[in-house]
């Protein structure tokens, strides 16, 4: 993502390089709400997404689509939107949920790629230059067409050696120059004092200053969903949980076999559907080769998945509006440290991995990120393993071009491959350039499949995405004033749904409080409300609890424990909407629990079993505390014991909350707290492996009250 290594001595050559490279490509973005191919389409603000059942029914009824896209990530959704915007009848099939894979597990940045610019300047590489120029154009376009889901973000590059200041400054200034009129805001240098005012957590020792530059940030899974829904608005048919099992082939006019559709399985019913299409496009990201091998088993793989791990930390680790960049970690990788959704994201790693549908972060990757953070933050900030609220691993599809002489060389640019049977594969690239990748893919499809007859050229440059048409930054004020929503909830709805926030607000239930009037939260510390669950089911094709917690609300990406707490209520609401029976509810609970374990939950359980490193006197002191809390003296702490203790200190806690308290410490899973589990938790708190514990706070308060009552002894 970055690698700024331009020196002041190269500044003149860099400027000359930009002049040499800039010759041919110009950008003239159009501004429009809808495609000219669909002049009679519904008003974007009043348009409503059909139900999944209606979409599947369309798949059955349609005799033949012009374009069928496999893969509902950012690229596949972008291809579907581009094709539909040209007036081509389009279907989009996704095996899981939309944005359930790589597209939801990014660094959340919309960026141009300073590293590629460095290569372009150093090697006078026109291709790399155009890659950066294209990405910077797409960055500006995405910020413009989805203002509710994206925003500019200043990123600070701290400098700890004076001679590095001109090196970094020259490289970042070239980034501004290449962006031209689409530069978000000019980069600038901050003195040490100003840098520490802006980012107080920074390590002060040897800091000489910082360079601040601007990129964009977005809510990636909701952005992908907005692209998919925009495709539906343009006439595309969408279906999640629709797995392609095989490709249909027919003899063409020249006697060669040509792909003319797919056989897919509706994973919600097990029913197989034959869907015919003039052109099939493979946009399955890391799973690219699995579809290519359906076409021809002998084809050489082109995709090498690379794992990128991110962790989420509490908000106090970073300022609310400034990110941090470590351009050269201990092993040469790059670490971003960014505020996002009221928390802090740190990542990413980059290492080859095996292909899997449920990648998981390793403890080694998590510790690597934490160690790198410690190098840049003040010693006063205790970077604790227990502060990791969630962790996830995403698979990047690095590709080699099968038409290139050097097929072993992996690229982060995109590759479009056309097989002998006219399967069109789009692979590689990055989130920011999804739209230009989609445009190139559909252009190639039109040139390869001669029976495709688009009504116009690509119309997606400047086309507002779902939720953007009636959006205004002042919309959150209207939500608070007209509906009685909490200010934090209003802001969240505004920046997640855009103009559709009004519909969510209308569905919000009464709280029973003086304020806020409506909007029951799923968990107290997050602005997600119950009405969003119903909206996700009714208007966003959410079919599972994971769809809601991970891809619609993002809670699973922000705090695994909070997601676990919200899970029962989410399932209860979805069961009411989707008419789940008891067995279905239990299955959803198990599936969601397993998913949350893959988001760092399992690692959290494992690290609780840290070595107990107390002195004999400390163990005896904790034993006395344990025995006082064990009110019936049976050798363990039960719900009954906790209730007595809490009653004694004037606290009223429900049975479900008591069970949660037990579960935090109960590594043996017997619904009781044994003395060894109690010591494990206290040791984990001491070492920082666990950041906080409700049980520990109760014990601490109980000890203080008992000491006061006894006159100084416990």
DOBADO-987162 format. One record per residue (C-alpha): residue number from 0; residue in one letter; x, y, z. Coordinates in steps of 0.5 Angstrom, whole numbers, plus 500, padded with zeros to 3 digits. Example, Ala and Ser with C-alpha at 12.3 -4.5 7.8 and 13.67 -1.06 7.14 Angstrom:
BEGIN
NODE     i   aa     u     v     w
NODE     0    A   525   491   516
NODE     1    S   527   498   514
***
This chain:
BEGIN
NODE     i   aa     u     v     w
NODE     0    X   500   500   500
NODE     1    X   506   505   501
NODE     2    X   513   505   501
NODE     3    X   515   512   500
NODE     4    X   523   513   499
NODE     5    X   523   519   495
NODE     6    X   530   523   496
NODE     7    X   530   531   496
NODE     8    X   536   529   491
NODE     9    X   531   526   486
NODE    10    X   526   531   487
NODE    11    X   528   534   480
NODE    12    X   528   527   477
NODE    13    X   521   526   480
NODE    14    X   518   532   477
NODE    15    X   521   531   470
NODE    16    X   518   523   471
NODE    17    X   511   526   472
NODE    18    X   512   530   466
NODE    19    X   514   525   462
NODE    20    X   509   520   464
NODE    21    X   503   524   464
NODE    22    X   502   525   457
NODE    23    X   496   521   455
NODE    24    X   491   519   460
NODE    25    X   485   525   462
NODE    26    X   479   524   466
NODE    27    X   473   527   465
NODE    28    X   468   525   470
NODE    29    X   461   525   469
NODE    30    X   455   527   474
NODE    31    X   449   523   474
NODE    32    X   444   520   478
NODE    33    X   442   514   473
NODE    34    X   444   511   467
NODE    35    X   442   514   460
NODE    36    X   441   507   458
NODE    37    X   435   507   463
NODE    38    X   431   513   463
NODE    39    X   425   511   465
NODE    40    X   428   507   471
NODE    41    X   425   509   478
NODE    42    X   426   515   482
NODE    43    X   433   513   486
NODE    44    X   430   516   493
NODE    45    X   423   512   492
NODE    46    X   426   505   489
NODE    47    X   425   499   493
NODE    48    X   429   493   493
NODE    49    X   425   487   492
NODE    50    X   426   481   496
NODE    51    X   430   475   495
NODE    52    X   424   471   494
NODE    53    X   422   475   488
NODE    54    X   430   476   485
NODE    55    X   430   468   485
NODE    56    X   423   468   482
NODE    57    X   426   472   476
NODE    58    X   432   467   476
NODE    59    X   427   462   474
NODE    60    X   423   466   469
NODE    61    X   428   469   465
NODE    62    X   430   465   459
NODE    63    X   437   468   458
NODE    64    X   441   474   461
NODE    65    X   446   478   457
NODE    66    X   451   478   463
NODE    67    X   451   473   469
NODE    68    X   457   475   474
NODE    69    X   459   470   479
NODE    70    X   462   473   485
NODE    71    X   458   479   490
NODE    72    X   464   482   492
NODE    73    X   466   489   490
NODE    74    X   469   487   483
NODE    75    X   463   483   482
NODE    76    X   458   488   484
NODE    77    X   461   493   480
NODE    78    X   461   489   474
NODE    79    X   454   488   475
NODE    80    X   452   495   476
NODE    81    X   457   497   470
NODE    82    X   453   492   465
NODE    83    X   446   494   468
NODE    84    X   448   501   467
NODE    85    X   449   500   459
NODE    86    X   442   497   459
NODE    87    X   445   489   459
NODE    88    X   440   484   462
NODE    89    X   444   482   468
NODE    90    X   444   477   474
NODE    91    X   449   477   480
NODE    92    X   450   470   484
NODE    93    X   454   470   490
NODE    94    X   455   463   494
NODE    95    X   455   467   501
NODE    96    X   453   474   503
NODE    97    X   455   480   499
NODE    98    X   461   483   501
NODE    99    X   462   477   506
NODE   100    X   469   475   504
NODE   101    X   475   480   502
NODE   102    X   471   486   501
NODE   103    X   469   486   508
NODE   104    X   476   485   511
NODE   105    X   480   491   508
NODE   106    X   484   496   511
NODE   107    X   478   501   510
NODE   108    X   482   506   506
NODE   109    X   480   509   499
NODE   110    X   487   510   496
NODE   111    X   492   512   490
NODE   112    X   498   507   492
NODE   113    X   504   511   494
NODE   114    X   508   505   493
NODE   115    X   506   505   486
NODE   116    X   508   512   484
NODE   117    X   515   511   487
NODE   118    X   516   505   482
NODE   119    X   513   509   477
NODE   120    X   518   515   478
NODE   121    X   524   511   480
NODE   122    X   524   507   473
NODE   123    X   520   512   469
NODE   124    X   515   506   469
NODE   125    X   508   509   465
NODE   126    X   504   503   467
NODE   127    X   505   504   474
NODE   128    X   504   511   473
NODE   129    X   497   510   470
NODE   130    X   496   505   475
NODE   131    X   497   511   481
NODE   132    X   493   516   476
NODE   133    X   487   511   475
NODE   134    X   487   510   483
NODE   135    X   487   517   485
NODE   136    X   481   518   480
NODE   137    X   477   513   483
NODE   138    X   479   515   490
NODE   139    X   476   522   488
NODE   140    X   470   519   484
NODE   141    X   468   514   490
NODE   142    X   468   520   495
NODE   143    X   463   523   491
NODE   144    X   458   518   489
NODE   145    X   458   515   496
NODE   146    X   459   521   501
NODE   147    X   455   517   506
NODE   148    X   459   512   506
NODE   149    X   466   515   505
NODE   150    X   470   521   508
NODE   151    X   477   524   507
NODE   152    X   482   522   512
NODE   153    X   489   525   514
NODE   154    X   494   520   515
NODE   155    X   500   522   519
NODE   156    X   507   520   517
NODE   157    X   512   521   524
NODE   158    X   519   522   522
NODE   159    X   525   521   527
NODE   160    X   531   523   523
NODE   161    X   532   529   520
NODE   162    X   535   527   514
NODE   163    X   528   523   512
NODE   164    X   524   529   512
NODE   165    X   526   531   505
NODE   166    X   526   524   503
NODE   167    X   519   523   505
NODE   168    X   516   530   504
NODE   169    X   518   529   496
NODE   170    X   515   523   495
NODE   171    X   508   525   499
NODE   172    X   508   532   495
NODE   173    X   509   528   488
NODE   174    X   503   524   490
NODE   175    X   499   531   491
NODE   176    X   502   533   484
NODE   177    X   499   526   480
NODE   178    X   493   527   484
NODE   179    X   492   534   481
NODE   180    X   485   537   481
NODE   181    X   483   531   485
NODE   182    X   488   532   490
NODE   183    X   483   532   497
NODE   184    X   488   537   500
NODE   185    X   495   538   500
NODE   186    X   500   535   504
NODE   187    X   504   539   509
NODE   188    X   509   538   515
NODE   189    X   508   539   522
NODE   190    X   513   541   527
NODE   191    X   514   536   533
NODE   192    X   510   540   538
NODE   193    X   504   540   533
NODE   194    X   505   533   531
NODE   195    X   504   531   539
NODE   196    X   498   536   539
NODE   197    X   495   532   533
NODE   198    X   497   525   536
NODE   199    X   498   526   543
NODE   200    X   500   518   543
NODE   201    X   506   519   539
NODE   202    X   513   517   542
NODE   203    X   516   523   543
NODE   204    X   523   521   544
NODE   205    X   527   523   537
NODE   206    X   521   525   534
NODE   207    X   523   531   529
NODE   208    X   516   532   526
NODE   209    X   511   529   522
NODE   210    X   508   529   515
NODE   211    X   501   529   514
NODE   212    X   497   527   507
NODE   213    X   490   525   505
NODE   214    X   487   519   503
NODE   215    X   480   517   503
NODE   216    X   476   512   508
NODE   217    X   470   508   508
NODE   218    X   465   503   511
NODE   219    X   467   497   506
NODE   220    X   462   492   507
NODE   221    X   456   497   506
NODE   222    X   460   500   500
NODE   223    X   460   494   497
NODE   224    X   452   493   499
NODE   225    X   451   500   496
NODE   226    X   454   498   489
NODE   227    X   450   491   489
NODE   228    X   443   495   491
NODE   229    X   445   500   485
NODE   230    X   446   494   480
NODE   231    X   439   492   482
NODE   232    X   436   499   482
NODE   233    X   439   499   474
NODE   234    X   435   493   473
NODE   235    X   440   487   475
NODE   236    X   438   481   479
NODE   237    X   441   479   485
NODE   238    X   442   473   489
NODE   239    X   446   471   495
NODE   240    X   447   464   498
NODE   241    X   447   462   490
NODE   242    X   453   457   489
NODE   243    X   455   456   482
NODE   244    X   456   448   481
NODE   245    X   458   448   474
NODE   246    X   458   452   467
NODE   247    X   453   450   461
NODE   248    X   457   450   455
NODE   249    X   454   450   448
NODE   250    X   457   449   441
NODE   251    X   458   455   437
NODE   252    X   457   457   430
NODE   253    X   465   455   429
NODE   254    X   464   448   432
NODE   255    X   467   450   439
NODE   256    X   464   450   446
NODE   257    X   462   456   449
NODE   258    X   460   458   456
NODE   259    X   452   460   456
NODE   260    X   450   460   463
NODE   261    X   451   456   470
NODE   262    X   448   451   474
NODE   263    X   447   454   481
NODE   264    X   444   451   487
NODE   265    X   440   455   492
NODE   266    X   443   454   499
NODE   267    X   437   456   503
NODE   268    X   433   450   499
NODE   269    X   438   446   496
NODE   270    X   434   447   489
NODE   271    X   438   447   483
NODE   272    X   437   452   478
NODE   273    X   439   453   471
NODE   274    X   441   460   469
NODE   275    X   443   462   461
NODE   276    X   447   468   459
NODE   277    X   450   470   453
NODE   278    X   456   472   457
NODE   279    X   459   469   464
NODE   280    X   464   473   468
NODE   281    X   468   470   474
NODE   282    X   469   475   479
NODE   283    X   470   471   485
NODE   284    X   477   474   488
NODE   285    X   481   469   492
NODE   286    X   477   463   489
NODE   287    X   478   465   482
NODE   288    X   481   459   480
NODE   289    X   476   454   482
NODE   290    X   471   457   477
NODE   291    X   476   457   472
NODE   292    X   477   450   473
NODE   293    X   470   448   472
NODE   294    X   471   451   465
NODE   295    X   478   447   464
NODE   296    X   481   443   469
NODE   297    X   488   443   465
NODE   298    X   488   451   466
NODE   299    X   494   454   470
NODE   300    X   492   457   477
NODE   301    X   493   465   476
NODE   302    X   491   467   484
NODE   303    X   496   466   490
NODE   304    X   492   468   496
NODE   305    X   495   473   501
NODE   306    X   493   474   508
NODE   307    X   492   480   511
NODE   308    X   491   481   519
NODE   309    X   488   487   522
NODE   310    X   486   488   529
NODE   311    X   481   493   533
NODE   312    X   483   497   539
NODE   313    X   479   502   543
NODE   314    X   478   509   541
NODE   315    X   483   512   546
NODE   316    X   489   509   542
NODE   317    X   488   514   536
NODE   318    X   485   521   535
NODE   319    X   478   521   532
NODE   320    X   480   524   526
NODE   321    X   487   522   524
NODE   322    X   491   516   522
NODE   323    X   498   514   523
NODE   324    X   503   510   518
NODE   325    X   509   506   519
NODE   326    X   512   506   512
NODE   327    X   518   501   514
NODE   328    X   516   496   520
NODE   329    X   521   491   523
NODE   330    X   520   486   517
NODE   331    X   519   491   511
NODE   332    X   512   491   512
NODE   333    X   507   497   512
NODE   334    X   502   498   518
NODE   335    X   497   503   518
NODE   336    X   494   505   525
NODE   337    X   487   508   523
NODE   338    X   480   511   527
NODE   339    X   474   507   524
NODE   340    X   467   507   527
NODE   341    X   469   509   534
NODE   342    X   475   504   535
NODE   343    X   482   504   532
NODE   344    X   484   499   526
NODE   345    X   491   497   526
NODE   346    X   494   493   520
NODE   347    X   496   489   516
NODE   348    X   500   483   515
NODE   349    X   502   480   508
NODE   350    X   504   473   508
NODE   351    X   502   467   503
NODE   352    X   496   463   506
NODE   353    X   492   457   504
NODE   354    X   485   458   501
NODE   355    X   479   458   505
NODE   356    X   472   460   506
NODE   357    X   474   462   513
NODE   358    X   481   465   514
NODE   359    X   483   466   522
NODE   360    X   488   471   525
NODE   361    X   494   467   528
NODE   362    X   497   470   535
NODE   363    X   503   471   531
NODE   364    X   500   476   527
NODE   365    X   497   479   532
NODE   366    X   503   480   536
NODE   367    X   507   483   530
NODE   368    X   502   488   530
NODE   369    X   502   490   537
NODE   370    X   509   490   537
NODE   371    X   510   495   531
NODE   372    X   505   499   535
NODE   373    X   509   500   541
NODE   374    X   515   502   537
NODE   375    X   511   508   535
NODE   376    X   507   510   541
NODE   377    X   509   513   547
NODE   378    X   511   509   553
NODE   379    X   506   512   557
NODE   380    X   501   508   553
NODE   381    X   501   501   555
NODE   382    X   499   497   549
NODE   383    X   496   490   552
NODE   384    X   494   484   548
NODE   385    X   487   484   552
NODE   386    X   485   491   549
NODE   387    X   484   487   542
NODE   388    X   477   487   541
NODE   389    X   477   484   535
NODE   390    X   481   481   530
NODE   391    X   480   478   523
NODE   392    X   484   476   517
NODE   393    X   482   477   509
NODE   394    X   485   474   503
NODE   395    X   488   478   498
NODE   396    X   488   475   491
NODE   397    X   495   477   488
NODE   398    X   495   474   481
NODE   399    X   500   473   475
NODE   400    X   498   474   468
NODE   401    X   497   468   464
NODE   402    X   498   472   458
NODE   403    X   505   475   460
NODE   404    X   512   472   459
NODE   405    X   513   472   466
NODE   406    X   507   468   469
NODE   407    X   511   467   476
NODE   408    X   511   474   477
NODE   409    X   505   476   482
NODE   410    X   501   483   481
NODE   411    X   497   487   485
NODE   412    X   494   490   478
NODE   413    X   488   487   475
NODE   414    X   488   482   470
NODE   415    X   482   480   465
NODE   416    X   483   473   462
NODE   417    X   479   470   457
NODE   418    X   478   462   456
NODE   419    X   477   459   449
NODE   420    X   470   458   451
NODE   421    X   469   465   453
NODE   422    X   469   465   460
NODE   423    X   471   472   462
NODE   424    X   475   472   469
NODE   425    X   477   479   472
NODE   426    X   482   478   478
NODE   427    X   487   482   482
NODE   428    X   486   489   483
NODE   429    X   484   493   489
NODE   430    X   478   496   493
NODE   431    X   479   503   490
NODE   432    X   479   501   483
NODE   433    X   473   496   483
NODE   434    X   469   501   478
NODE   435    X   475   502   473
NODE   436    X   476   494   473
NODE   437    X   469   493   472
NODE   438    X   469   498   466
NODE   439    X   475   494   463
NODE   440    X   471   487   464
NODE   441    X   465   489   461
NODE   442    X   468   493   455
NODE   443    X   472   486   454
NODE   444    X   466   482   455
NODE   445    X   462   486   449
NODE   446    X   468   485   445
NODE   447    X   469   478   446
NODE   448    X   461   476   446
NODE   449    X   459   479   439
NODE   450    X   452   478   441
NODE   451    X   452   483   447
NODE   452    X   448   490   445
NODE   453    X   449   495   450
NODE   454    X   445   501   449
NODE   455    X   451   506   451
NODE   456    X   458   506   454
NODE   457    X   460   505   461
NODE   458    X   456   510   465
NODE   459    X   458   509   472
NODE   460    X   463   514   473
NODE   461    X   460   520   477
NODE   462    X   453   515   478
NODE   463    X   451   516   485
NODE   464    X   450   510   489
NODE   465    X   444   507   493
NODE   466    X   443   512   499
NODE   467    X   447   518   496
NODE   468    X   441   521   492
NODE   469    X   438   525   498
NODE   470    X   444   525   503
NODE   471    X   446   531   507
NODE   472    X   451   532   512
NODE   473    X   445   535   516
NODE   474    X   440   529   515
NODE   475    X   443   527   522
NODE   476    X   440   533   525
NODE   477    X   433   532   522
NODE   478    X   433   524   525
NODE   479    X   434   527   532
NODE   480    X   429   532   531
NODE   481    X   423   529   527
NODE   482    X   424   522   530
NODE   483    X   427   523   537
NODE   484    X   433   519   536
NODE   485    X   440   519   540
NODE   486    X   445   524   537
NODE   487    X   450   518   536
NODE   488    X   445   513   533
NODE   489    X   442   519   528
NODE   490    X   449   520   526
NODE   491    X   451   513   525
NODE   492    X   444   512   521
NODE   493    X   446   518   517
NODE   494    X   453   515   515
NODE   495    X   451   508   514
NODE   496    X   444   508   510
NODE   497    X   445   515   507
NODE   498    X   438   518   505
NODE   499    X   435   511   507
NODE   500    X   436   513   514
NODE   501    X   429   516   514
NODE   502    X   426   509   513
NODE   503    X   430   506   519
NODE   504    X   428   511   523
NODE   505    X   421   510   522
NODE   506    X   421   503   524
NODE   507    X   425   504   530
NODE   508    X   421   502   536
NODE   509    X   420   506   543
NODE   510    X   425   506   548
NODE   511    X   420   507   554
NODE   512    X   425   513   556
NODE   513    X   424   521   556
NODE   514    X   430   521   551
NODE   515    X   431   518   546
NODE   516    X   424   517   545
NODE   517    X   426   511   540
NODE   518    X   431   507   538
NODE   519    X   433   501   542
NODE   520    X   440   499   542
NODE   521    X   442   492   541
NODE   522    X   448   493   546
NODE   523    X   449   500   550
NODE   524    X   456   502   548
NODE   525    X   454   502   540
NODE   526    X   449   506   536
NODE   527    X   446   500   533
NODE   528    X   439   499   534
NODE   529    X   434   494   533
NODE   530    X   430   497   527
NODE   531    X   437   496   523
NODE   532    X   436   488   524
NODE   533    X   429   488   521
NODE   534    X   431   493   515
NODE   535    X   437   489   513
NODE   536    X   432   483   513
NODE   537    X   427   487   509
NODE   538    X   431   491   504
NODE   539    X   438   488   504
NODE   540    X   437   481   503
NODE   541    X   440   479   510
NODE   542    X   439   472   511
NODE   543    X   443   470   517
NODE   544    X   445   473   524
NODE   545    X   452   473   521
NODE   546    X   450   477   515
NODE   547    X   447   482   520
NODE   548    X   452   483   525
NODE   549    X   458   482   520
NODE   550    X   456   485   514
NODE   551    X   450   490   515
NODE   552    X   452   493   522
NODE   553    X   460   491   523
NODE   554    X   459   490   530
NODE   555    X   463   483   529
NODE   556    X   469   487   526
NODE   557    X   469   492   532
NODE   558    X   468   488   538
NODE   559    X   467   480   538
NODE   560    X   464   480   546
NODE   561    X   459   486   544
NODE   562    X   457   482   538
NODE   563    X   456   476   542
NODE   564    X   452   480   547
NODE   565    X   447   482   541
NODE   566    X   447   475   538
NODE   567    X   441   473   542
NODE   568    X   436   479   540
NODE   569    X   439   479   533
NODE   570    X   436   472   532
NODE   571    X   430   473   536
NODE   572    X   428   479   531
NODE   573    X   430   475   525
NODE   574    X   426   469   527
NODE   575    X   420   474   527
NODE   576    X   422   476   521
NODE   577    X   424   470   517
NODE   578    X   419   465   521
NODE   579    X   425   461   524
NODE   580    X   423   455   528
NODE   581    X   427   453   534
NODE   582    X   432   448   530
NODE   583    X   433   454   526
NODE   584    X   435   459   531
NODE   585    X   439   454   535
NODE   586    X   443   453   528
NODE   587    X   444   460   527
NODE   588    X   446   461   534
NODE   589    X   452   456   533
NODE   590    X   454   458   526
NODE   591    X   454   465   529
NODE   592    X   458   463   535
NODE   593    X   463   459   530
NODE   594    X   464   465   526
NODE   595    X   465   470   532
NODE   596    X   471   465   534
NODE   597    X   474   466   527
NODE   598    X   474   474   529
NODE   599    X   479   473   534
NODE   600    X   474   470   539
NODE   601    X   478   463   540
NODE   602    X   485   467   541
NODE   603    X   482   471   546
NODE   604    X   480   464   550
NODE   605    X   486   461   549
NODE   606    X   490   467   551
NODE   607    X   487   467   558
NODE   608    X   490   461   560
NODE   609    X   497   465   561
NODE   610    X   502   462   566
NODE   611    X   500   464   573
NODE   612    X   506   468   576
NODE   613    X   504   470   583
NODE   614    X   508   469   589
NODE   615    X   506   465   595
NODE   616    X   503   471   599
NODE   617    X   499   473   593
NODE   618    X   496   467   592
NODE   619    X   494   466   599
NODE   620    X   491   473   599
NODE   621    X   487   471   592
NODE   622    X   485   465   596
NODE   623    X   482   469   602
NODE   624    X   478   473   597
NODE   625    X   476   467   593
NODE   626    X   473   464   599
NODE   627    X   470   470   601
NODE   628    X   466   471   595
NODE   629    X   465   463   595
NODE   630    X   459   465   600
NODE   631    X   457   457   601
NODE   632    X   464   455   602
NODE   633    X   463   449   596
NODE   634    X   470   451   593
NODE   635    X   467   455   587
NODE   636    X   463   461   585
NODE   637    X   456   460   582
NODE   638    X   451   465   580
NODE   639    X   448   464   587
NODE   640    X   454   466   590
NODE   641    X   455   472   586
NODE   642    X   448   474   587
NODE   643    X   449   474   594
NODE   644    X   456   479   593
NODE   645    X   452   484   589
NODE   646    X   446   484   593
NODE   647    X   451   486   599
NODE   648    X   454   492   595
NODE   649    X   447   494   593
NODE   650    X   448   492   586
NODE   651    X   442   489   582
NODE   652    X   444   484   576
NODE   653    X   439   480   572
NODE   654    X   440   472   571
NODE   655    X   443   473   564
NODE   656    X   448   478   566
NODE   657    X   450   474   572
NODE   658    X   451   468   567
NODE   659    X   455   473   562
NODE   660    X   460   474   568
NODE   661    X   461   467   570
NODE   662    X   462   466   562
NODE   663    X   468   471   562
NODE   664    X   472   467   567
NODE   665    X   469   460   566
NODE   666    X   475   457   561
NODE   667    X   472   450   564
NODE   668    X   465   451   561
NODE   669    X   462   448   567
NODE   670    X   458   454   569
NODE   671    X   462   455   575
NODE   672    X   469   459   577
NODE   673    X   474   454   580
NODE   674    X   480   457   584
NODE   675    X   485   456   578
NODE   676    X   480   460   573
NODE   677    X   480   465   578
NODE   678    X   488   466   579
NODE   679    X   488   465   571
NODE   680    X   484   471   570
NODE   681    X   488   475   575
NODE   682    X   494   473   572
NODE   683    X   491   475   565
NODE   684    X   489   482   568
NODE   685    X   496   483   571
NODE   686    X   500   481   565
NODE   687    X   495   485   560
NODE   688    X   493   479   556
NODE   689    X   486   481   559
NODE   690    X   484   488   559
NODE   691    X   478   488   564
NODE   692    X   474   484   567
NODE   693    X   467   485   570
NODE   694    X   468   480   575
NODE   695    X   475   483   577
NODE   696    X   471   490   578
NODE   697    X   466   487   583
NODE   698    X   471   483   587
NODE   699    X   475   490   588
NODE   700    X   469   493   590
NODE   701    X   467   488   594
NODE   702    X   474   488   598
NODE   703    X   473   495   599
NODE   704    X   467   495   602
NODE   705    X   468   490   606
NODE   706    X   475   493   609
NODE   707    X   471   499   610
NODE   708    X   465   495   614
NODE   709    X   471   491   618
NODE   710    X   475   497   620
NODE   711    X   481   496   616
NODE   712    X   481   488   615
NODE   713    X   479   483   610
***
